[in-house]
Amino acid sequence: MAIVSLDATETTLDQLLARVEAGEEIILARGENPIAKLTPMQLAKPRPRPQFGAWKDKVTVGPEFFEPLPEEELRLWEGGD
């Protein structure tokens, strides 16, 4: 871990960021007092795409799902009172 003065960062920021991208951590200091740490970003890993058929045999729909709704419930779904 390198310690770099703020004065030096004005002229070498590009180089410092390249070192951080390579995995190095750098401490920025004002005089001898550390004030900040540059570290590489920990980006979230992309989630895998859903696999077709992944829920097969885990979720079932019974025959009652396909039966018509009672009139009262149908009215509620359609925005009636």
Backbone as CSV, one residue per row, in Angstrom:
resi,resn,N_x,N_y,N_z,CA_x,CA_y,CA_z,C_x,C_y,C_z
1,MET,0.859,-1.161,0.000,0.000,0.000,0.000,0.909,1.230,0.000
2,ALA,0.736,2.064,-1.001,1.568,3.256,-1.138,0.895,4.433,-0.452
3,ILE,1.704,5.331,0.085,1.214,6.587,0.657,1.716,7.707,-0.242
4,VAL,0.784,8.539,-0.726,1.118,9.599,-1.668,0.617,10.923,-1.113
5,SER,1.452,11.974,-1.218,1.026,13.289,-0.730,0.038,13.906,-1.709
6,LEU,-0.819,14.789,-1.201,-1.804,15.440,-2.053,-1.127,16.250,-3.152
7,ASP,0.006,16.860,-2.849,0.721,17.637,-3.865,1.079,16.755,-5.055
8,ALA,1.488,15.543,-4.804,1.889,14.638,-5.882,0.696,14.163,-6.705
9,THR,-0.484,14.153,-6.116,-1.653,13.651,-6.857,-2.069,14.589,-7.973
10,GLU,-1.765,15.875,-7.830,-2.164,16.830,-8.864,-1.531,16.500,-10.207
11,THR,-0.350,15.978,-10.195,0.352,15.699,-11.451,0.329,14.226,-11.837
12,THR,-0.019,13.345,-10.909,0.076,11.906,-11.198,-1.240,11.155,-11.011
13,LEU,-2.357,11.871,-11.002,-3.631,11.209,-10.724,-3.922,10.087,-11.720
14,ASP,-3.665,10.327,-13.003,-3.880,9.274,-13.996,-3.076,8.018,-13.670
15,GLN,-1.833,8.201,-13.307,-0.972,7.056,-12.991,-1.443,6.356,-11.715
16,LEU,-1.857,7.153,-10.731,-2.356,6.563,-9.479,-3.611,5.732,-9.745
17,LEU,-4.513,6.257,-10.569,-5.739,5.517,-10.875,-5.439,4.241,-11.647
18,ALA,-4.437,4.265,-12.494,-4.038,3.041,-13.204,-3.538,2.000,-12.214
19,ARG,-2.808,2.419,-11.211,-2.334,1.477,-10.184,-3.500,0.913,-9.386
20,VAL,-4.492,1.773,-9.088,-5.675,1.311,-8.357,-6.452,0.308,-9.215
21,GLU,-6.592,0.587,-10.508,-7.278,-0.357,-11.397,-6.579,-1.710,-11.433
22,ALA,-5.266,-1.700,-11.232,-4.496,-2.952,-11.220,-4.620,-3.683,-9.889
23,GLY,-5.344,-3.092,-8.925,-5.593,-3.777,-7.660,-4.876,-3.199,-6.456
24,GLU,-4.066,-2.174,-6.634,-3.309,-1.600,-5.516,-4.182,-0.619,-4.736
25,GLU,-3.970,-0.550,-3.426,-4.626,0.460,-2.595,-3.620,1.576,-2.340
26,ILE,-4.078,2.821,-2.427,-3.195,3.972,-2.246,-3.802,4.898,-1.211
27,ILE,-2.982,5.312,-0.254,-3.406,6.254,0.792,-2.983,7.657,0.359
28,LEU,-3.923,8.600,0.428,-3.600,9.998,0.162,-3.364,10.684,1.497
29,ALA,-2.319,11.466,1.566,-1.955,12.100,2.838,-1.708,13.586,2.635
30,ARG,-2.069,14.356,3.654,-1.737,15.771,3.708,-0.595,15.869,4.714
31,GLY,0.603,16.102,4.192,1.785,16.034,5.044,1.976,14.586,5.462
32,GLU,1.993,14.339,6.771,2.114,12.966,7.271,0.784,12.399,7.751
33,ASN,-0.296,13.158,7.568,-1.615,12.721,8.037,-2.416,12.065,6.901
34,PRO,-2.690,10.774,7.003,-3.506,10.117,5.982,-4.926,10.680,6.017
35,ILE,-5.501,10.947,4.837,-6.854,11.510,4.807,-7.834,10.712,3.948
36,ALA,-7.331,9.889,3.026,-8.235,9.117,2.163,-7.513,7.892,1.629
37,LYS,-8.310,6.929,1.201,-7.733,5.717,0.624,-8.404,5.460,-0.729
38,LEU,-7.589,5.274,-1.761,-8.091,4.883,-3.077,-8.045,3.363,-3.168
39,THR,-9.180,2.764,-3.437,-9.242,1.304,-3.558,-10.014,0.945,-4.821
40,PRO,-9.749,-0.219,-5.380,-10.512,-0.647,-6.558,-11.983,-0.848,-6.202
41,MET,-12.876,-0.558,-7.137,-14.304,-0.757,-6.929,-14.609,-2.249,-6.933
42,GLN,-15.479,-2.677,-6.040,-15.956,-4.056,-6.000,-17.318,-4.079,-6.695
43,LEU,-17.313,-4.345,-7.973,-18.552,-4.336,-8.737,-19.314,-5.637,-8.515
44,ALA,-20.622,-5.511,-8.491,-21.467,-6.692,-8.303,-21.364,-7.595,-9.526
45,LYS,-21.355,-8.885,-9.288,-21.312,-9.843,-10.383,-22.691,-9.879,-11.041
46,PRO,-22.726,-9.944,-12.359,-24.038,-10.018,-13.013,-24.735,-11.329,-12.654
47,ARG,-26.027,-11.231,-12.446,-26.788,-12.433,-12.112,-26.933,-13.297,-13.352
48,PRO,-26.909,-14.597,-13.176,-27.083,-15.477,-14.336,-28.497,-15.329,-14.904
49,ARG,-28.610,-15.532,-16.189,-29.922,-15.451,-16.839,-30.793,-16.602,-16.358
50,PRO,-32.083,-16.354,-16.234,-32.977,-17.433,-15.819,-32.922,-18.589,-16.814
51,GLN,-32.954,-19.774,-16.294,-32.906,-20.979,-17.116,-34.334,-21.404,-17.448
52,PHE,-34.630,-21.600,-18.727,-35.960,-22.042,-19.126,-36.242,-23.407,-18.505
53,GLY,-37.373,-23.510,-17.851,-37.771,-24.779,-17.252,-37.222,-24.996,-15.853
54,ALA,-36.605,-23.969,-15.261,-36.004,-24.129,-13.937,-37.045,-24.443,-12.856
55,TRP,-38.285,-23.997,-13.054,-39.325,-24.221,-12.051,-40.157,-25.472,-12.345
56,LYS,-39.784,-26.223,-13.378,-40.541,-27.424,-13.719,-40.557,-28.379,-12.523
57,ASP,-41.717,-28.914,-12.229,-41.934,-29.843,-11.106,-41.786,-29.179,-9.740
58,LYS,-41.612,-27.864,-9.698,-41.537,-27.154,-8.414,-42.795,-26.321,-8.187
59,VAL,-43.423,-25.895,-9.271,-44.640,-25.096,-9.190,-45.691,-25.774,-10.052
60,THR,-46.862,-25.913,-9.506,-47.941,-26.510,-10.284,-49.153,-25.591,-10.266
61,VAL,-49.958,-25.711,-11.295,-51.206,-24.963,-11.389,-52.316,-26.002,-11.465
62,GLY,-53.210,-25.946,-10.501,-54.303,-26.906,-10.466,-55.383,-26.568,-11.471
63,PRO,-56.290,-27.499,-11.717,-57.357,-27.272,-12.708,-58.298,-26.140,-12.294
64,GLU,-58.396,-25.847,-10.999,-59.274,-24.760,-10.544,-58.803,-23.395,-11.048
65,PHE,-57.528,-23.290,-11.414,-56.993,-22.040,-11.942,-57.710,-21.646,-13.233
66,PHE,-58.131,-22.636,-14.008,-58.727,-22.390,-15.309,-60.252,-22.256,-15.257
67,GLU,-60.817,-22.420,-14.077,-62.267,-22.270,-13.943,-62.629,-20.790,-13.969
68,PRO,-63.815,-20.458,-14.486,-64.225,-19.046,-14.519,-64.355,-18.487,-13.099
69,LEU,-64.070,-17.200,-12.963,-64.213,-16.546,-11.662,-65.677,-16.333,-11.340
70,PRO,-66.023,-16.356,-10.064,-67.397,-16.007,-9.688,-67.670,-14.549,-10.101
71,GLU,-68.932,-14.242,-10.418,-69.295,-12.902,-10.897,-68.814,-11.796,-9.962
72,GLU,-68.968,-12.008,-8.657,-68.576,-10.980,-7.681,-67.076,-10.680,-7.763
73,GLU,-66.251,-11.709,-7.835,-64.804,-11.516,-7.911,-64.403,-10.919,-9.265
74,LEU,-65.087,-11.337,-10.312,-64.814,-10.804,-11.643,-65.074,-9.299,-11.686
75,ARG,-66.158,-8.846,-11.069,-66.456,-7.414,-10.993,-65.332,-6.664,-10.279
76,LEU,-64.804,-7.240,-9.202,-63.717,-6.586,-8.466,-62.474,-6.449,-9.330
77,TRP,-62.158,-7.486,-10.111,-60.990,-7.432,-10.997,-61.163,-6.394,-12.087
78,GLU,-62.407,-6.222,-12.517,-62.677,-5.281,-13.600,-62.909,-3.865,-13.093
79,GLY,-62.722,-3.633,-11.805,-62.818,-2.288,-11.242,-64.200,-1.904,-10.783
80,GLY,-65.087,-2.859,-10.697,-66.434,-2.572,-10.220,-66.475,-2.566,-8.706
81,ASP,-67.624,-2.199,-8.160,-67.785,-2.149,-6.693,-68.077,-3.513,-6.148
